Amino acid sequence: MIMPKGQQLLLPVNPVFIAASLVAALALNMLPLGRVVWTPDWVMVLLVFWGMHQPQRVGLGVAFLMGLCLDVYQSALLGQHALVYCLLMFGAQYTHRRLLWFGPLLQALQLLPLFFAAHALELLLRVAIGGGILPGFEGLVAPLLEAALWPLASWALLAPQRRPPDRDENRPL
């Protein structure tokens, strides 16, 4: 693939870093904040990020397992988050080649409908099983926050890959 003009060549990502970031996102989702509907879904943001940047390592299987973990934690219908995350991951991997040509701000703008669709599907599933109430307009804030966090998450998660390679006295790089 030809790289866009001005984009830096990245070092390979460490699989331990991917796993640690996903576990940290899961821990952030499990913070006891009460029933606040406008908090961003950190697992959703990181699954989309790694699904776009490392589709061969983070795919539908990882999304399904992360969804099951959240379902068990929240005592939700088993598979509710797993379905939402798998469909979200499919959408992210379907568009990742096109989205990687844009900067983080334009990526966030183009991922906003994907985040809205994921939250709408999650709400629809909750209402369909009879365990949810319509949240009102504050439910629209979560996808907006996730899209707003996208440039920051992109910068922070790509930072370890932007390190310069080790200098070697025999190599003029």
NULOZA-948324 format. One record per residue: x, y, z of N, C-alpha, C in turn; residue number from 1. Coordinates in steps of 0.05 Angstrom, whole numbers, plus 5000, padded with zeros to 4 digits. Layout:
! NULOZA-948324
(r (X; Y; Z); (X; Y; Z); (X; Y; Z); NUM)
...
END
This chain:
! NULOZA-948324
(r (5017; 4977; 5000); (5000; 5000; 5000); (5018; 5025; 5000); 1)
(r (5011; 5044; 4983); (5026; 5068; 4982); (5017; 5086; 5006); 2)
(r (5036; 5097; 5020); (5030; 5113; 5043); (5022; 5141; 5035); 3)
(r (5003; 5153; 5049); (4996; 5181; 5043); (5020; 5199; 5048); 4)
(r (5020; 5221; 5033); (5043; 5240; 5035); (5045; 5251; 5063); 5)
(r (5069; 5251; 5074); (5074; 5262; 5100); (5069; 5244; 5124); 6)
(r (5059; 5219; 5118); (5054; 5201; 5140); (5080; 5186; 5147); 7)
(r (5085; 5184; 5173); (5109; 5171; 5183); (5106; 5141; 5182); 8)
(r (5128; 5128; 5175); (5129; 5099; 5175); (5130; 5089; 5204); 9)
(r (5112; 5072; 5212); (5109; 5064; 5240); (5124; 5038; 5245); 10)
(r (5135; 5035; 5269); (5146; 5009; 5277); (5124; 4989; 5282); 11)
(r (5131; 4963; 5282); (5111; 4943; 5288); (5100; 4946; 5316); 12)
(r (5075; 4940; 5320); (5062; 4943; 5346); (5068; 4918; 5363); 13)
(r (5072; 4922; 5388); (5076; 4900; 5407); (5049; 4888; 5414); 14)
(r (5046; 4861; 5411); (5020; 4849; 5418); (5013; 4852; 5447); 15)
(r (5033; 4854; 5464); (5028; 4858; 5493); (5015; 4886; 5497); 16)
(r (5024; 4906; 5482); (5013; 4932; 5484); (4983; 4932; 5475); 17)
(r (4977; 4917; 5454); (4949; 4915; 5446); (4932; 4903; 5468); 18)
(r (4941; 4881; 5479); (4926; 4867; 5500); (4923; 4885; 5525); 19)
(r (4945; 4899; 5532); (4944; 4916; 5556); (4925; 4939; 5552); 20)
(r (4924; 4951; 5528); (4906; 4973; 5523); (4877; 4964; 5523); 21)
(r (4872; 4940; 5513); (4844; 4929; 5514); (4835; 4923; 5542); 22)
(r (4854; 4912; 5558); (4847; 4907; 5586); (4843; 4933; 5602); 23)
(r (4859; 4953; 5596); (4855; 4979; 5609); (4828; 4991; 5601); 24)
(r (4820; 4988; 5575); (4794; 4998; 5566); (4771; 4983; 5580); 25)
(r (4775; 4957; 5584); (4755; 4941; 5598); (4752; 4950; 5627); 26)
(r (4775; 4956; 5639); (4775; 4966; 5667); (4762; 4993; 5669); 27)
(r (4766; 5011; 5649); (4753; 5037; 5649); (4723; 5034; 5646); 28)
(r (4714; 5015; 5630); (4685; 5010; 5627); (4673; 4999; 5652); 29)
(r (4689; 4986; 5669); (4679; 4973; 5693); (4681; 4991; 5717); 30)
(r (4689; 5016; 5714); (4689; 5035; 5736); (4661; 5039; 5747); 31)
(r (4658; 5040; 5773); (4631; 5043; 5784); (4621; 5072; 5783); 32)
(r (4612; 5080; 5760); (4602; 5108; 5757); (4572; 5110; 5760); 33)
(r (4559; 5088; 5765); (4530; 5089; 5767); (4517; 5085; 5739); 34)
(r (4493; 5092; 5737); (4479; 5089; 5711); (4479; 5115; 5695); 35)
(r (4501; 5122; 5685); (4504; 5146; 5669); (4506; 5138; 5640); 36)
(r (4487; 5146; 5624); (4485; 5137; 5596); (4504; 5152; 5577); 37)
(r (4514; 5175; 5586); (4530; 5191; 5567); (4560; 5185; 5569); 38)
(r (4569; 5166; 5586); (4597; 5160; 5588); (4606; 5145; 5563); 39)
(r (4629; 5151; 5552); (4638; 5137; 5528); (4645; 5108; 5534); 40)
(r (4641; 5091; 5514); (4648; 5063; 5516); (4677; 5060; 5506); 41)
(r (4695; 5057; 5525); (4723; 5057; 5519); (4731; 5032; 5503); 42)
(r (4718; 5009; 5509); (4723; 4985; 5494); (4716; 4988; 5465); 43)
(r (4694; 5002; 5460); (4685; 5007; 5433); (4705; 5023; 5417); 44)
(r (4716; 5044; 5430); (4736; 5061; 5416); (4761; 5045; 5410); 45)
(r (4771; 5030; 5430); (4796; 5015; 5425); (4792; 4992; 5406); 46)
(r (4769; 4979; 5406); (4764; 4958; 5387); (4764; 4968; 5359); 47)
(r (4752; 4992; 5355); (4752; 5004; 5328); (4780; 5012; 5320); 48)
(r (4795; 5023; 5339); (4822; 5032; 5333); (4839; 5008; 5325); 49)
(r (4840; 4988; 5342); (4857; 4965; 5335); (4846; 4949; 5311); 50)
(r (4820; 4949; 5307); (4809; 4936; 5284); (4816; 4950; 5258); 51)
(r (4821; 4976; 5260); (4830; 4991; 5236); (4860; 4988; 5232); 52)
(r (4875; 4990; 5253); (4904; 4991; 5250); (4917; 4964; 5251); 53)
(r (4905; 4945; 5264); (4916; 4918; 5265); (4894; 4897; 5261); 54)
(r (4882; 4896; 5237); (4860; 4878; 5232); (4867; 4849; 5233); 55)
(r (4893; 4842; 5229); (4901; 4814; 5230); (4904; 4804; 5258); 56)
(r (4907; 4822; 5278); (4910; 4814; 5306); (4885; 4818; 5322); 57)
(r (4870; 4839; 5317); (4845; 4845; 5332); (4822; 4844; 5313); 58)
(r (4806; 4823; 5316); (4784; 4819; 5297); (4758; 4813; 5312); 59)
(r (4741; 4798; 5298); (4715; 4792; 5309); (4716; 4775; 5334); 60)
(r (4735; 4757; 5335); (4738; 4740; 5359); (4744; 4756; 5384); 61)
(r (4763; 4775; 5382); (4769; 4792; 5405); (4745; 4809; 5412); 62)
(r (4731; 4820; 5392); (4708; 4836; 5398); (4686; 4819; 5412); 63)
(r (4683; 4795; 5403); (4663; 4777; 5416); (4670; 4772; 5445); 64)
(r (4696; 4766; 5450); (4704; 4760; 5478); (4702; 4785; 5496); 65)
(r (4709; 4808; 5486); (4706; 4832; 5502); (4677; 4838; 5507); 66)
(r (4660; 4833; 5488); (4631; 4837; 5492); (4620; 4817; 5513); 67)
(r (4629; 4793; 5512); (4620; 4773; 5532); (4630; 4781; 5560); 68)
(r (4654; 4792; 5562); (4664; 4801; 5588); (4646; 4823; 5600); 69)
(r (4639; 4842; 5583); (4621; 4864; 5592); (4593; 4854; 5598); 70)
(r (4584; 4834; 5583); (4557; 4823; 5589); (4557; 4810; 5616); 71)
(r (4577; 4795; 5622); (4579; 4781; 5648); (4581; 4802; 5670); 72)
(r (4598; 4822; 5666); (4601; 4842; 5687); (4576; 4858; 5692); 73)
(r (4561; 4866; 5671); (4537; 4882; 5675); (4512; 4865; 5679); 74)
(r (4515; 4839; 5680); (4492; 4821; 5682); (4471; 4827; 5661); 75)
(r (4480; 4833; 5637); (4463; 4838; 5615); (4456; 4812; 5601); 76)
(r (4439; 4814; 5581); (4433; 4791; 5564); (4459; 4781; 5552); 77)
(r (4465; 4755; 5556); (4491; 4745; 5547); (4492; 4746; 5516); 78)
(r (4511; 4761; 5506); (4514; 4765; 5478); (4505; 4792; 5468); 79)
(r (4494; 4808; 5485); (4484; 4835; 5476); (4507; 4852; 5468); 80)
(r (4527; 4856; 5485); (4550; 4872; 5478); (4567; 4858; 5456); 81)
(r (4568; 4831; 5458); (4583; 4816; 5438); (4573; 4821; 5410); 82)
(r (4547; 4821; 5407); (4535; 4826; 5380); (4541; 4855; 5371); 83)
(r (4538; 4874; 5389); (4543; 4902; 5382); (4573; 4905; 5374); 84)
(r (4591; 4894; 5390); (4619; 4897; 5384); (4627; 4883; 5359); 85)
(r (4616; 4860; 5353); (4622; 4845; 5329); (4613; 4861; 5304); 86)
(r (4589; 4872; 5305); (4579; 4888; 5283); (4596; 4914; 5280); 87)
(r (4604; 4925; 5302); (4621; 4949; 5301); (4648; 4942; 5289); 88)
(r (4659; 4920; 5297); (4685; 4911; 5287); (4683; 4905; 5257); 89)
(r (4661; 4893; 5248); (4657; 4888; 5220); (4657; 4915; 5204); 90)
(r (4642; 4934; 5215); (4641; 4960; 5201); (4668; 4974; 5201); 91)
(r (4684; 4971; 5222); (4710; 4984; 5223); (4729; 4971; 5204); 92)
(r (4728; 4944; 5203); (4747; 4930; 5185); (4738; 4933; 5155); 93)
(r (4712; 4937; 5151); (4702; 4941; 5124); (4712; 4967; 5112); 94)
(r (4715; 4987; 5129); (4723; 5014; 5120); (4751; 5022; 5127); 95)
(r (4767; 5004; 5138); (4793; 5012; 5149); (4812; 5021; 5127); 96)
(r (4811; 5009; 5103); (4830; 5018; 5082); (4825; 5046; 5073); 97)
(r (4800; 5053; 5072); (4793; 5081; 5064); (4799; 5101; 5087); 98)
(r (4792; 5093; 5111); (4795; 5112; 5134); (4824; 5118; 5140); 99)
(r (4842; 5099; 5135); (4870; 5104; 5142); (4883; 5125; 5125); 100)
(r (4871; 5133; 5103); (4881; 5154; 5086); (4876; 5182; 5098); 101)
(r (4858; 5184; 5117); (4851; 5209; 5129); (4866; 5213; 5156); 102)
(r (4866; 5238; 5165); (4877; 5244; 5191); (4857; 5237; 5213); 103)
(r (4866; 5239; 5238); (4848; 5231; 5260); (4822; 5247; 5262); 104)
(r (4823; 5272; 5255); (4798; 5288; 5257); (4778; 5279; 5237); 105)
(r (4786; 5275; 5212); (4768; 5265; 5192); (4759; 5237; 5197); 106)
(r (4777; 5221; 5208); (4769; 5193; 5216); (4747; 5194; 5237); 107)
(r (4750; 5212; 5256); (4730; 5214; 5277); (4703; 5222; 5265); 108)
(r (4703; 5240; 5247); (4679; 5249; 5234); (4666; 5226; 5218); 109)
(r (4682; 5210; 5206); (4670; 5188; 5190); (4663; 5164; 5208); 110)
(r (4675; 5162; 5232); (4667; 5140; 5250); (4643; 5147; 5267); 111)
(r (4635; 5172; 5268); (4612; 5181; 5284); (4587; 5165; 5277); 112)
(r (4580; 5161; 5251); (4556; 5145; 5246); (4558; 5116; 5255); 113)
(r (4582; 5105; 5255); (4587; 5078; 5264); (4582; 5076; 5294); 114)
(r (4592; 5096; 5309); (4588; 5097; 5338); (4558; 5101; 5344); 115)
(r (4545; 5118; 5329); (4516; 5122; 5334); (4500; 5097; 5328); 116)
(r (4507; 5083; 5307); (4493; 5058; 5300); (4498; 5036; 5322); 117)
(r (4522; 5035; 5333); (4527; 5015; 5354); (4511; 5021; 5379); 118)
(r (4510; 5047; 5387); (4494; 5054; 5410); (4464; 5050; 5405); 119)
(r (4455; 5056; 5381); (4427; 5052; 5375); (4420; 5022; 5376); 120)
(r (4437; 5005; 5365); (4432; 4976; 5366); (4432; 4966; 5395); 121)
(r (4451; 4976; 5411); (4452; 4968; 5439); (4426; 4976; 5454); 122)
(r (4417; 5000; 5449); (4392; 5010; 5461); (4368; 4994; 5451); 123)
(r (4368; 4988; 5425); (4346; 4972; 5414); (4345; 4944; 5427); 124)
(r (4368; 4932; 5431); (4368; 4906; 5443); (4359; 4907; 5472); 125)
(r (4368; 4928; 5486); (4359; 4931; 5514); (4329; 4935; 5517); 126)
(r (4318; 4951; 5499); (4289; 4956; 5499); (4274; 4931; 5491); 127)
(r (4285; 4916; 5471); (4271; 4893; 5461); (4268; 4871; 5483); 128)
(r (4288; 4868; 5500); (4286; 4848; 5521); (4271; 4858; 5545); 129)
(r (4263; 4883; 5545); (4247; 4894; 5567); (4263; 4905; 5590); 130)
(r (4289; 4907; 5588); (4304; 4916; 5611); (4314; 4945; 5609); 131)
(r (4306; 4959; 5589); (4316; 4986; 5586); (4295; 5007; 5582); 132)
(r (4302; 5030; 5589); (4285; 5054; 5586); (4298; 5071; 5566); 133)
(r (4283; 5085; 5550); (4295; 5104; 5531); (4309; 5126; 5546); 134)
(r (4335; 5131; 5541); (4350; 5150; 5557); (4344; 5179; 5551); 135)
(r (4333; 5186; 5528); (4329; 5214; 5522); (4353; 5224; 5506); 136)
(r (4356; 5251; 5506); (4377; 5263; 5490); (4405; 5259; 5502); 137)
(r (4407; 5253; 5528); (4434; 5249; 5539); (4447; 5224; 5528); 138)
(r (4431; 5206; 5517); (4442; 5182; 5504); (4457; 5188; 5479); 139)
(r (4452; 5211; 5467); (4466; 5219; 5443); (4494; 5230; 5448); 140)
(r (4500; 5235; 5473); (4526; 5247; 5480); (4548; 5227; 5478); 141)
(r (4543; 5202; 5485); (4564; 5181; 5485); (4577; 5178; 5458); 142)
(r (4563; 5175; 5436); (4576; 5173; 5410); (4592; 5198; 5403); 143)
(r (4582; 5221; 5411); (4596; 5246; 5406); (4622; 5247; 5421); 144)
(r (4621; 5238; 5447); (4646; 5237; 5463); (4666; 5217; 5451); 145)
(r (4656; 5194; 5442); (4674; 5174; 5430); (4688; 5185; 5405); 146)
(r (4673; 5199; 5389); (4685; 5211; 5365); (4704; 5234; 5373); 147)
(r (4698; 5248; 5394); (4716; 5270; 5403); (4741; 5258; 5415); 148)
(r (4739; 5235; 5428); (4763; 5222; 5439); (4780; 5208; 5419); 149)
(r (4770; 5204; 5395); (4785; 5189; 5374); (4812; 5201; 5368); 150)
(r (4815; 5227; 5363); (4842; 5238; 5357); (4862; 5234; 5381); 151)
(r (4852; 5237; 5405); (4869; 5233; 5429); (4877; 5203; 5431); 152)
(r (4858; 5185; 5427); (4864; 5157; 5429); (4883; 5149; 5406); 153)
(r (4879; 5160; 5383); (4896; 5153; 5360); (4925; 5163; 5366); 154)
(r (4928; 5187; 5376); (4954; 5197; 5382); (4968; 5180; 5404); 155)
(r (4953; 5174; 5425); (4965; 5159; 5448); (4972; 5130; 5441); 156)
(r (4955; 5117; 5425); (4960; 5089; 5418); (4981; 5085; 5396); 157)
(r (4985; 5105; 5380); (5006; 5104; 5359); (5033; 5114; 5369); 158)
(r (5033; 5127; 5392); (5058; 5138; 5402); (5081; 5118; 5406); 159)
(r (5076; 5094; 5416); (5099; 5075; 5419); (5109; 5066; 5392); 160)
(r (5093; 5067; 5371); (5102; 5059; 5344); (5118; 5081; 5330); 161)
(r (5116; 5105; 5340); (5130; 5128; 5327); (5158; 5132; 5337); 162)
(r (5167; 5115; 5356); (5194; 5118; 5366); (5214; 5115; 5343); 163)
(r (5236; 5130; 5345); (5256; 5126; 5324); (5270; 5099; 5329); 164)
(r (5278; 5086; 5308); (5292; 5060; 5311); (5319; 5065; 5325); 165)
(r (5330; 5044; 5337); (5355; 5047; 5351); (5377; 5056; 5332); 166)
(r (5392; 5076; 5341); (5414; 5086; 5325); (5437; 5066; 5324); 167)
(r (5448; 5063; 5301); (5470; 5044; 5298); (5493; 5060; 5284); 168)
(r (5517; 5057; 5295); (5539; 5073; 5283); (5546; 5064; 5255); 169)
(r (5538; 5040; 5247); (5544; 5030; 5220); (5521; 5036; 5200); 170)
(r (5499; 5046; 5211); (5475; 5051; 5194); (5470; 5081; 5194); 171)
(r (5469; 5094; 5172); (5466; 5123; 5171); (5437; 5133; 5175); 172)
(r (5419; 5118; 5186); (5392; 5127; 5191); (5392; 5143; 5216); 173)
END
